[in-house]
């Protein structure tokens, strides 16, 4: 009995040892965290705050769902900066305070699960090249504290097409209240996506500084009805053709009604030309023949 008990204990210890060894061998090493960042796998969060970064770290861990890259010097967000497959489930992206001046087309295309995007406190002057297409889950967008002067129809149309987008922050931008902002003002008046839109106001020109965007009207913006130049030119050509055709028809009608007088006038001109030519020919013959010249002189005497 003591021998069997010892064998049983030995087998148990050996099994535990093998399990421990196999467990250690199959365990996955913890995902690496970029050197300038702080990571929490439990919270699925990566924070790269005030690290003077000039680009998005390329080696982000695959578990990241919340990415905070703030207070850096990115300046530009290129198209491939956030295209890693490991970011396909990213839900929150905060890029505030990075001195961003431009976001290239396609920079946000690989983030289908993104719900919250913060681009506030940057130096963005326009969104012409920024594509929001594909962000079907986007719920909030913060663009406050930038240098935006106007939002173009292309951007507004993209926002209208995002079914989950409910909150857009546009405060403290340098809105230029000229004719180009008319479509944006119309969109603001009908949209319920913009938070605090009543507080949005003009920064330029000086005569409209501080004027609420929602209270602007076309007369203040000096907007006239846009003219389609190709259509205008086409209309001008058609009108010119009609005028020339009318003039030609009138001319032919006058010729027809005065055909007899014109015929007589042409005969008179012909006779006058013939008489003039005969006189010229006679004088030429006199000058060419000395005898006729003398004869002409004697007759004059």
C-alpha positions as CSV (number, residue, x, y, z in Angstrom):
1,X,0.0,0.0,0.0
2,X,2.7,2.6,0.8
3,X,4.4,1.8,-2.5
4,X,1.2,2.3,-4.5
5,X,0.5,5.5,-2.7
6,X,4.0,6.8,-3.5
7,X,3.6,5.8,-7.2
8,X,0.2,7.6,-7.3
9,X,1.7,10.8,-5.8
10,X,4.6,10.6,-8.2
11,X,2.3,10.3,-11.2
12,X,0.2,13.2,-10.0
13,X,3.2,15.4,-9.6
14,X,4.5,14.4,-13.0
15,X,1.1,15.3,-14.5
16,X,1.0,18.6,-12.8
17,X,4.5,19.4,-14.1
18,X,3.7,18.4,-17.6
19,X,0.5,20.6,-17.5
20,X,2.5,23.5,-16.3
21,X,5.1,23.1,-19.0
22,X,2.5,22.7,-21.7
23,X,0.6,25.7,-20.4
24,X,3.7,27.9,-20.4
25,X,4.6,26.8,-23.9
26,X,1.2,27.5,-25.4
27,X,0.6,30.8,-23.6
28,X,0.7,33.9,-25.8
29,X,3.2,36.6,-24.9
30,X,1.6,39.9,-23.9
31,X,1.1,42.3,-26.7
32,X,3.8,44.9,-26.9
33,X,3.0,48.6,-26.1
34,X,4.6,51.3,-28.2
35,X,7.5,52.9,-26.2
36,X,6.1,56.4,-26.0
37,X,2.6,55.2,-25.0
38,X,0.7,53.8,-22.1
39,X,-1.4,50.7,-22.6
40,X,-4.1,48.9,-20.7
41,X,-5.2,45.6,-22.2
42,X,-8.0,45.3,-19.6
43,X,-9.5,48.6,-20.8
44,X,-8.4,48.0,-24.4
45,X,-6.9,51.5,-24.4
46,X,-3.7,53.0,-25.7
47,X,-2.7,56.6,-24.7
48,X,0.1,58.5,-26.4
49,X,-0.3,61.9,-24.7
50,X,2.2,64.8,-24.9
51,X,5.0,62.7,-26.4
52,X,6.0,65.1,-29.3
53,X,5.1,62.3,-31.8
54,X,5.2,63.3,-35.5
55,X,3.4,60.2,-36.7
56,X,1.0,57.5,-35.5
57,X,2.9,54.7,-33.8
58,X,2.9,51.7,-36.3
59,X,3.1,49.0,-33.7
60,X,-0.2,49.4,-31.9
61,X,-1.4,46.3,-30.0
62,X,-4.3,44.3,-31.6
63,X,-6.6,44.7,-28.6
64,X,-6.9,48.5,-28.9
65,X,-10.4,49.8,-29.0
66,X,-9.8,53.3,-27.7
67,X,-6.8,55.2,-29.1
68,X,-5.8,58.6,-27.6
69,X,-3.0,60.4,-29.5
70,X,-3.2,63.9,-28.2
71,X,-0.9,66.9,-27.5
72,X,1.6,65.9,-30.2
73,X,2.9,67.3,-33.4
74,X,1.4,65.2,-36.2
75,X,0.7,68.1,-38.6
76,X,-0.4,65.6,-41.2
77,X,-2.5,62.4,-41.0
78,X,-1.5,60.4,-44.1
79,X,-3.7,57.9,-45.8
80,X,-2.0,54.8,-44.4
81,X,-1.5,55.9,-40.9
82,X,-4.5,54.0,-39.5
83,X,-4.9,51.2,-42.1
84,X,-3.5,48.3,-40.0
85,X,-5.9,45.3,-39.8
86,X,-5.5,45.4,-36.0
87,X,-7.4,48.7,-35.9
88,X,-10.5,47.3,-37.7
89,X,-12.3,47.2,-34.3
90,X,-11.2,50.7,-33.1
91,X,-14.2,52.4,-31.6
92,X,-12.8,55.7,-30.3
93,X,-10.1,57.8,-31.9
94,X,-8.9,61.0,-30.2
95,X,-6.5,63.1,-32.2
96,X,-7.1,66.5,-30.5
97,X,-4.3,69.0,-29.9
98,X,-1.9,67.7,-32.5
99,X,-1.4,70.8,-34.7
100,X,-3.0,68.8,-37.5
101,X,-3.2,70.9,-40.7
102,X,-4.5,68.3,-43.1
103,X,-6.1,64.8,-43.2
104,X,-5.4,63.0,-46.4
105,X,-8.1,61.2,-48.4
106,X,-8.5,57.6,-47.2
107,X,-6.9,58.2,-43.8
108,X,-10.1,57.1,-42.0
109,X,-11.2,54.5,-44.6
110,X,-10.0,51.5,-42.7
111,X,-12.0,52.2,-39.5
112,X,-15.4,50.7,-40.1
113,X,-16.2,50.2,-36.3
114,X,-15.3,53.8,-35.4
115,X,-18.0,55.5,-33.2
116,X,-16.3,58.6,-31.8
117,X,-13.8,60.8,-33.6
118,X,-12.2,63.8,-32.0
119,X,-10.2,66.2,-34.2
120,X,-10.7,69.2,-32.0
121,X,-8.0,71.8,-31.1
122,X,-6.0,71.4,-34.3
123,X,-5.2,73.7,-37.3
124,X,-7.6,72.3,-39.9
125,X,-8.6,74.9,-42.5
126,X,-10.8,72.7,-44.6
127,X,-12.2,69.2,-45.1
128,X,-12.3,69.1,-48.9
129,X,-10.0,66.0,-49.0
130,X,-11.3,64.2,-45.9
131,X,-13.5,61.2,-46.6
132,X,-16.0,60.1,-44.0
133,X,-17.5,57.4,-46.3
134,X,-17.5,54.0,-44.7
135,X,-17.8,55.3,-41.2
136,X,-21.3,53.9,-40.9
137,X,-21.1,53.5,-37.1
138,X,-19.8,57.0,-36.4
139,X,-21.9,58.6,-33.7
140,X,-20.0,61.8,-32.7
141,X,-17.6,64.1,-34.5
142,X,-15.7,66.9,-32.8
143,X,-14.2,69.6,-35.0
144,X,-14.3,72.5,-32.6
145,X,-11.3,74.8,-32.0
146,X,-9.9,74.6,-35.6
147,X,-9.5,77.1,-38.4
148,X,-12.4,76.0,-40.6
149,X,-13.7,78.7,-42.8
150,X,-16.5,76.9,-44.6
151,X,-17.9,73.4,-45.1
152,X,-18.4,72.4,-48.7
153,X,-21.4,70.5,-50.1
154,X,-19.3,67.3,-50.5
155,X,-18.6,67.2,-46.8
156,X,-22.2,68.0,-45.9
157,X,-23.5,65.3,-48.2
158,X,-21.2,62.7,-46.6
159,X,-22.5,63.6,-43.1
160,X,-26.1,63.3,-44.2
161,X,-25.3,59.8,-45.4
162,X,-24.0,58.6,-42.1
163,X,-27.0,56.9,-40.4
164,X,-25.6,56.8,-36.8
165,X,-24.1,60.3,-36.7
166,X,-26.0,62.3,-34.1
167,X,-23.5,64.8,-32.7
168,X,-21.2,67.2,-34.6
169,X,-19.3,69.9,-32.7
170,X,-18.2,72.9,-34.8
171,X,-17.6,75.6,-32.2
172,X,-14.8,78.2,-32.1
173,X,-13.9,78.1,-35.8
174,X,-13.1,81.0,-38.1
175,X,-16.1,81.0,-40.3
176,X,-15.9,83.2,-43.4
177,X,-19.3,84.6,-44.1
178,X,-19.3,85.2,-47.8
179,X,-21.3,83.7,-50.6
180,X,-19.5,80.3,-50.3
181,X,-21.1,79.7,-46.9
182,X,-24.7,80.0,-48.0
183,X,-25.2,76.2,-48.5
184,X,-23.6,75.5,-45.1
185,X,-26.0,78.0,-43.4
186,X,-29.0,76.3,-45.1
187,X,-27.7,72.9,-43.9
188,X,-27.3,74.2,-40.3
189,X,-30.9,75.5,-40.3
190,X,-32.3,72.1,-41.3
191,X,-29.9,69.8,-39.5
192,X,-30.3,68.4,-35.9
193,X,-26.8,66.9,-35.9
194,X,-24.9,70.1,-34.8
195,X,-24.5,70.8,-31.1
196,X,-24.7,74.4,-30.1
197,X,-25.3,75.6,-33.6
198,X,-27.0,78.8,-32.3
199,X,-23.6,79.9,-31.0
200,X,-21.8,79.6,-34.3
201,X,-20.8,83.0,-35.6
202,X,-18.9,84.7,-38.4
203,X,-15.2,85.6,-37.9
204,X,-14.8,87.4,-41.3
205,X,-15.5,89.8,-42.9
206,X,-15.2,92.5,-40.4
207,X,-18.7,93.9,-41.0
208,X,-20.2,90.5,-40.1
209,X,-17.9,89.5,-37.3
210,X,-19.9,88.1,-34.4
211,X,-23.0,87.6,-36.6
212,X,-24.8,84.3,-35.8
213,X,-24.6,82.0,-38.8
214,X,-28.3,81.0,-38.4
215,X,-29.3,84.6,-38.8
216,X,-27.5,85.2,-42.0
217,X,-29.4,85.8,-45.2
218,X,-28.5,86.0,-48.8
219,X,-28.6,89.8,-49.0
220,X,-25.9,90.1,-46.4
221,X,-23.7,87.7,-48.2
222,X,-24.1,89.6,-51.5
223,X,-25.0,86.4,-53.3
224,X,-26.5,86.6,-56.8
225,X,-28.1,83.8,-58.7
226,X,-25.2,81.5,-60.0
227,X,-24.8,81.6,-63.7
228,X,-24.1,78.5,-65.7
229,X,-21.5,79.8,-68.2
230,X,-21.8,77.0,-70.7
231,X,-25.6,77.4,-70.8
232,X,-25.2,81.2,-71.1
233,X,-22.8,80.9,-74.0
234,X,-25.1,78.4,-75.7
235,X,-28.0,80.8,-75.4
236,X,-26.0,83.7,-76.7
237,X,-25.0,81.7,-79.8
238,X,-28.6,80.7,-80.5
239,X,-29.7,84.3,-80.2
240,X,-26.9,85.5,-82.5
241,X,-27.8,82.9,-85.1
242,X,-31.5,84.0,-85.0
243,X,-30.5,87.6,-85.4
244,X,-28.2,86.9,-88.3
245,X,-30.9,84.8,-90.0
246,X,-33.4,87.6,-89.6
247,X,-31.0,90.1,-91.1
248,X,-30.3,87.8,-94.0
249,X,-34.1,87.3,-94.7
250,X,-34.7,91.0,-94.6
251,X,-31.9,91.7,-97.0
252,X,-33.2,89.1,-99.5
253,X,-36.7,90.5,-99.2
254,X,-35.4,94.0,-100.0
255,X,-33.5,92.7,-103.0
256,X,-36.6,90.9,-104.3
257,X,-38.9,93.9,-103.9
258,X,-36.4,96.2,-105.6
259,X,-35.3,93.8,-108.3
260,X,-36.3,96.1,-111.2
261,X,-34.7,99.1,-109.7
262,X,-31.6,97.2,-108.9
263,X,-31.5,95.9,-112.5
264,X,-31.8,99.4,-113.9
265,X,-29.1,100.6,-111.5
266,X,-26.8,97.9,-112.5
267,X,-27.3,98.8,-116.2
268,X,-26.6,102.4,-115.5
269,X,-23.4,101.5,-113.7
270,X,-22.4,99.2,-116.6
271,X,-23.1,102.0,-119.1
272,X,-21.2,104.5,-117.0
273,X,-18.2,102.2,-116.7
274,X,-18.3,101.5,-120.5
275,X,-18.3,105.2,-121.3
276,X,-15.5,105.8,-118.9
277,X,-13.5,103.0,-120.4
278,X,-14.1,104.2,-123.9
279,X,-12.9,107.7,-122.9
280,X,-9.9,106.3,-121.3
281,X,-9.1,104.1,-124.3
282,X,-9.5,107.2,-126.7
283,X,-7.1,109.2,-124.6
284,X,-4.6,106.3,-124.6
285,X,-4.7,106.1,-128.4
286,X,-4.1,109.8,-128.8
287,X,-1.2,109.7,-126.5
288,X,0.3,106.7,-128.2
289,X,0.1,108.1,-131.8
290,X,2.0,111.4,-132.4
291,X,-0.1,112.2,-135.5
292,X,-3.3,112.1,-133.6
293,X,-1.6,114.2,-130.9
294,X,-0.7,116.9,-133.4
295,X,-4.2,116.7,-135.0
296,X,-5.7,117.1,-131.6
297,X,-3.5,120.1,-130.9
298,X,-4.3,121.8,-134.2
299,X,-8.0,121.3,-133.7
300,X,-7.7,122.9,-130.3
301,X,-6.0,126.0,-131.9
